[in-house]
Amino acid sequence: MRIAVPLFDAVTALDAVGPYEVLRMLPDAEVVFAAATPGIRTDGAGSLGLPPPGCPRASTWPCGWPN
């Protein structure tokens, strides 16, 4: 089962990461982040950047990360 956690500009970090942390423990569940458009989404404070869907592992960034 694939579960999508929506991402949008000014998302509260806990609203994205909290469900991910809980739902990823379900057997046979694949939890993904989804956004209406490609690009980095930042939290309401502008301090946490979440990678766009389909971005490789964080160690391979920039993957569209703003300069």
C-alpha positions in Angstrom: 0.0 0.0 0.0 1.3 3.4 -0.9 0.5 6.3 1.5 1.1 9.9 0.3 2.0 12.6 2.8 1.2 16.0 1.2 3.8 18.7 1.1 3.1 22.4 0.4 4.8 25.7 1.1 4.9 26.7 4.8 4.0 23.2 5.9 4.4 22.6 9.6 7.3 20.2 9.8 5.5 18.0 12.4 2.5 17.7 10.1 4.7 16.0 7.5 7.2 14.1 9.5 4.9 13.0 12.3 2.6 10.9 10.0 5.6 9.6 8.1 7.3 8.3 11.3 4.1 6.5 12.4 2.8 5.2 9.0 6.2 3.9 7.8 6.0 1.2 10.5 2.9 -0.4 9.0 3.6 -3.7 7.3 3.6 -3.6 3.5 3.3 0.2 3.5 5.3 2.6 1.4 5.1 6.2 2.6 6.0 8.9 0.1 5.9 12.7 0.1 3.8 14.3 -2.6 3.5 17.8 -3.9 1.4 19.5 -6.6 4.5 20.9 -8.3 8.2 19.9 -8.3 10.6 21.7 -6.0 11.8 22.0 -2.4 9.1 22.7 0.2 10.1 24.7 3.3 8.4 24.7 6.6 6.6 27.8 8.0 9.8 29.1 9.6 11.7 28.6 6.3 14.3 26.6 8.2 13.6 23.0 7.1 13.7 22.1 3.4 12.0 18.9 2.4 13.2 17.3 -0.9 10.9 17.1 -3.8 9.3 13.7 -4.6 11.6 11.5 -6.6 14.8 13.2 -5.3 17.5 10.7 -4.6 18.9 10.2 -1.1 19.9 13.3 0.7 23.6 12.5 0.2 23.2 13.1 -3.5 21.7 16.6 -3.3 21.6 19.4 -4.6 18.7 17.8 -6.6 17.1 21.2 -7.2 18.1 22.6 -3.8 18.1 26.4 -3.9 21.5 28.2 -3.8 
